[in-house]
Amino acid sequence: MAPDQQPTNIQISKRGDYRDSYANSVQVRMTMWDFFLTFGVMSDANAERVLIEAFQGIYLSPQQAKALSNILQQNIIQYEGAFGEIRLEPQSAAGGVIQ
């Protein structure tokens, strides 16, 4: 930003249909033009079956997906600095998917 340039006033408002939801599963698909994130809740899991109930899909441009990745990484670093390392469950060596 140039020294004489004023910062942009950013205002965030919530639409009438805004909802908070909890997700413990995110599936990601990508094409040349976008990323598609499907959020869901894993509600039942055993050795034979995993049930994930998807509730929201979001399309992101590649640029917005990269910006999201960067801001998540910054926040993970801050979280781990405050609360300790986040450990993921071990995945199978045969191409296991992290949910």
C-alpha positions in Angstrom: 0.0 0.0 0.0 1.3 3.4 -0.9 2.1 5.7 2.1 -0.7 8.2 1.1 -3.3 5.5 0.4 -6.0 4.9 3.0 -6.8 1.3 3.9 -10.0 -0.1 2.4 -13.0 -0.1 4.8 -14.1 -3.8 4.8 -17.6 -4.5 6.1 -18.8 -8.1 6.7 -22.5 -8.8 7.1 -24.5 -12.0 7.4 -27.2 -12.8 5.0 -30.6 -13.9 6.2 -29.9 -17.5 5.3 -26.5 -17.6 7.1 -26.0 -20.7 9.3 -23.1 -22.0 11.4 -22.5 -25.7 11.1 -20.0 -28.3 12.4 -18.1 -30.5 9.9 -15.6 -33.3 10.7 -15.3 -34.3 7.0 -14.3 -32.2 4.0 -14.0 -33.8 0.5 -12.2 -31.8 -2.2 -12.6 -32.1 -5.9 -10.8 -29.9 -8.4 -11.0 -28.9 -12.1 -9.0 -26.6 -14.2 -11.3 -23.8 -13.2 -12.3 -24.3 -9.6 -12.1 -26.3 -6.4 -15.3 -27.9 -4.9 -15.3 -28.5 -1.1 -18.1 -30.8 0.3 -18.5 -30.4 4.0 -20.1 -33.2 6.0 -20.5 -35.0 9.3 -19.2 -38.5 9.9 -21.8 -39.9 12.2 -21.2 -43.7 12.0 -18.0 -45.6 11.4 -16.8 -49.1 11.8 -14.4 -51.5 10.1 -16.9 -52.2 7.2 -18.5 -48.8 6.7 -18.1 -45.1 7.2 -21.2 -42.9 6.9 -20.7 -39.2 6.0 -23.7 -37.0 5.7 -22.8 -34.1 3.3 -24.6 -30.9 4.1 -22.9 -28.1 2.1 -20.8 -27.7 -1.1 -18.7 -24.6 -1.8 -17.0 -23.7 -5.1 -13.8 -21.7 -4.8 -11.6 -20.2 -7.5 -8.0 -21.6 -7.6 -6.8 -18.2 -6.2 -9.3 -18.2 -3.4 -8.5 -21.8 -2.6 -4.8 -20.9 -2.3 -5.6 -17.9 -0.1 -7.7 -20.2 2.1 -4.8 -22.6 2.4 -2.5 -19.8 3.4 -4.8 -18.4 6.0 -5.5 -21.8 7.4 -1.8 -22.5 7.7 -1.2 -19.3 9.5 -4.0 -20.1 12.0 -2.8 -23.6 12.5 0.7 -22.3 13.4 -0.9 -19.9 15.9 -3.2 -22.6 17.4 -0.3 -25.0 17.8 1.8 -22.3 19.4 -1.0 -21.7 22.0 -2.3 -25.3 22.5 0.3 -27.7 21.2 0.7 -29.9 18.1 -2.3 -31.1 16.3 -1.9 -34.8 15.7 -3.7 -36.6 12.9 -4.7 -40.3 13.1 -2.4 -42.6 11.2 -3.6 -43.4 7.6 -3.3 -46.6 5.8 -0.3 -46.8 3.5 -2.5 -47.9 0.6 -3.7 -44.5 -0.3 -5.7 -43.7 2.8 -7.7 -40.5 2.6 -7.6 -38.0 5.4 -11.1 -36.8 6.2 
